[in-house]
């Protein structure tokens, strides 16, 4: 049940004036986040942060591993480091967009980039690259969670 339904109460009067119990809605499974970083300590810290917020997290160490995971089980959000050896975050985003990957809910896959330095990129560049949001690794944990939450909420509206 959504927040609005909870605020109004779980009962609604029927035609006879007797309260009816609102239909129960099966709880949604948590959003599945595919986290990509070549540095295990960063990957572990971000995975812990996201799991603590209730997300299902699969963490991998490279772009090719992320592509394999997306083919195997999919995700609702791809959160990738920008600067990695073998395949950069930009290359990973291009590969995902070229393949037309959708989320596990059949919606457009949300994509977020993060790096120690993102200040050199404009919103226009990120939009052209089809990146939904960007955060720095040094962000406040609440800022990272807020960006993830906003991106997932936006994708469900589309």
Secondary structure by P-SEA (a helix, b strand, c coil): ccaaaaaaccccccccccccccccccccccbbbbbbbccaaaaaaaaaaaaaaccbbbbbccaaaaaaaaacccccbbbbbcccccccaaaaaaaaaaacccccccccbbbbbbccccccccaaaaaaacccccccccccaaaaaaaaaaaaaaaaac
